[in-house]
Amino acid sequence: MTSVPGTEEPALKKIRTTRMAAKENTEQALPEIKKDEVAFSHVPEHGFSLFLAKRQKTIHFIRHAEGYHNQANHAYGDDTPCTFSTPDSWQYQDARLTDKGIGQCVKARETLLHGVNPELIVVSPFTRTLQTAHIMFGGKGYPFIVHNLCRERSGKFTCDKMRNKAEIINDIKPIYDHSYDHIDFESFGFVAEEDQFWTETREPSDVVIGRGVDMMKWLATRPESEIAVVTHSSWLKHLFRSFGESIEAKDKEELHRLSGNAEVRSVCLALHKGFYPEGQWVGDTDVFIPNHPSFRRGRWAVQPNTLASMHQGIQPGANHATRIENKEGKGLVV
């Protein structure tokens, strides 16, 4: 079939119109800055910086409540009970919460979490953090994502070696299911069935700091503006002490001190540039689709016109050449 000069075939016109509508309706959901553009205004003599509210996130860092390893170390006076060479130290592997620790979570839920309303709970894959996260936030409808980057500093101490993945999930998933809480163990939580990181020597400090920075970058790509991260004392120590060397003394002291069991410490994550999750641009449009479905909210949300066009793509006689495959192999109409 030939086209009449000056006209456009209906199928091509439909694709072009859909792309234009998608672009128009998704601009508000996309960062207006590129990765290397500055997103804040700072005049040193004024003593403050200005950020648009959407360039900031509130992150609530929470250390797990008391575990049996904490109880044993406190009674002994140091970390000897959990050192791998100590007889009976393996009873503390992937230590669970004590009754005191469970009580700390209940108290924190009733007192420390007033005004804390995260849109997402990120949690280390250790049992004690999974327990802490559930007692503090379970039953409220929050989504939970297990993330390997915020696991505890590995090595030397048996409490910091995870049990195998199946054992942890078999213990924890039924508890989350009972309160109708959705928890994603698979996407970011476990590198392998067995703990691949633990050795008899301590994980180097620079590696732990690097994991912390990578975690912050991952949080920067998230669509949520308020997130809770349930993690560990050594991981937090390395992250916090890699920042704030030149800030006011009292602020530095508060930021750098060791976190207590079930402590909530909130910080503001200000984004100086645009951060993007792994994903893809759709054709030649300004539509960006993150690979992982959990990112497709807020600024990355699929817009109504895109949803409509996806359904048009499966209508009888639709041009299926206008479909692409995303990372999970699911068709997306462009």
C-alpha positions, 0 to 999 in steps of 0.5 A, a space after each residue: 500500500 502506498 501513502 498519499 503525499 501529505 498524509 500519514 497512515 493511521 497506524 503511524 499516526 496513532 503511534 506518534 500521537 500516543 508518544 506525544 501524549 505519553 511525553 506530555 503526561 510523564 514530564 511531571 514524573 521525571 527529574 527535570 535535571 540531568 545526572 550532571 546538573 546541579 539541583 541546589 543553590 548555595 551561597 556560603 555567606 548566607 549560611 544555608 542552601 535551598 533545595 526543592 522539596 522533591 530533591 530531598 528524602 527523609 531516611 529513618 535509620 533504625 538499628 535492630 533491637 537486642 539480640 542474643 549476641 548483644 545479651 551475651 557480649 554485654 554480660 561478658 564485657 566484650 565480643 569474646 562470646 561471639 568470636 568464631 574461635 570461642 567454644 559454643 560461639 556458633 549458637 549466636 549465628 544470625 542471632 535472633 531477638 531476645 524477649 528484651 529486644 522484642 519489648 524494645 521494638 514494641 516500645 519503639 512502635 508505641 513511642 519513637 515512631 510518632 511522626 514516622 510515616 515511611 512509604 517503604 521499609 528497607 531491611 537487612 537480610 539478617 533475622 534480627 533486622 527482619 524481626 525488628 522491622 516487622 514488629 515496628 512496622 508490620 500490619 500498617 500496609 507498608 511494603 518491605 524490601 530486603 536489601 543485601 547492601 545494608 547487611 552487617 559488617 561481615 567476618 570474625 563474629 558468628 552473629 554476623 554470619 547469616 543462616 542459609 536463605 531458605 531457613 531465614 525465609 521459612 522462619 520469617 515469611 509466615 510471620 509477615 504473611 500472618 499480618 498481610 505484609 508484603 516482603 520482597 526477599 528476592 529482588 535485592 536481598 540474597 546473593 546466594 543460598 549460603 552467606 558468601 561474605 563471611 570469613 574469619 577476618 573482618 570485612 575491610 572498613 573501606 568495603 563497608 563504607 562503599 556498601 553504605 554509599 552504594 545503599 545511599 545511591 540506591 535510596 536516591 533513585 527510589 520514588 519514595 520521599 520517606 524511607 525507613 532502613 532497618 540495619 546494624 550498628 557497625 554498618 551505621 557507624 561506617 556510613 555515618 563516620 564517612 560524613 560530617 567531619 567538618 560540621 558543628 561539633 554537637 551535630 558531628 557527635 550525634 551523627 557519629 556516635 554508636 546507635 543503640 538497640 532499636 534506636 531511630 536516627 533520621 537524616 535528610 538525604 539531599 540530591 545534588 544531581 539526578 539519580 536514575 534506577 536501572 531502566 530504559 527509555 521508551 523509543 524516542 520519547 521522554 518516557 522512562 521505565 525502571 526495570 524493577 516494578 517497585 520503582 514504578 511509583 511517584 515520579 516513575 509512575 506509569 501515566 494514564 495515557 501509557 496504561 491506555 495505550 498498553 491495552 490498545 496494543 492487545 486489541 484485535 488487529 493492533 500493530 504488535 510491532 509497537 510493543 517492546 520487551 522489558 527486563 522481565 520479558 513483559 510487553 510494553 506498548 510504545 
